[in-house]
Amino acid sequence: MHKLKNEAALFKAALIEGMKYAEGRGVVKFEPGDSASERLLYIYRLLVHDKVIQPLPEDQVAEKTLRHKLAIWYAKQLPEDHPLLK
């Protein structure tokens, strides 16, 4: 797994964008008490279900790999000159 530059910041932004995506579809309403891990797993499963991202083999589904996968998903949506990609 190749580490991205600014991966932590990309993941934070990806989590927020993923929450907007899920709530915009009307499939979930995230509560303030939901943990980041729960949100991450839900967003990952939704993006896979919608065929937005490729699924990982089940034995590789772990928080670290999901964070990386979500960060990559978000990075691909950003323009090339975005500060998080530098």
ZITA-V475110 format. One record per pair of residues at least 12 apart in sequence whose ideal C-beta (glycine too) atoms are under 7 Angstrom apart, sorted by the first residue. I is the first residue (numbers start at 1). GAP is how many residues later the second one is. D is the distance in Angstrom with one decimal. If there is no record, write none. Layout:
# ZITA-V475110
I_GAP_D + I_GAP_D
This chain:
# ZITA-V475110
1_64_6.9 + 1_67_5.7 + 4_67_5.7 + 4_68_6.9 + 4_71_6.4 + 6_78_4.9 + 7_61_7.0 + 7_64_5.1 + 9_75_5.6 + 10_61_4.0 + 10_64_5.6 + 10_65_5.5 + 10_74_5.5 + 11_56_4.9 + 11_59_6.0 + 11_60_4.5 + 13_61_5.8 + 13_71_6.8 + 14_56_4.3 + 14_57_5.5 + 14_59_6.2 + 14_60_3.4 + 15_21_6.6 + 15_24_6.3 + 15_25_6.6 + 15_55_6.7 + 17_57_5.8 + 18_25_3.6 + 18_52_6.4 + 19_20_6.4 + 19_24_6.9 + 22_20_6.8 + 22_21_5.9 + 22_24_5.4 + 27_19_6.7 + 28_14_6.5 + 37_26_5.8 + 40_23_6.7 + 40_26_5.3 + 40_27_6.7 + 40_30_6.7 + 41_25_6.7 + 43_27_6.7 + 44_22_5.0 + 44_25_6.7 + 44_26_6.6 + 47_26_6.7 + 53_16_6.5 + 53_20_5.3 + 56_13_6.7
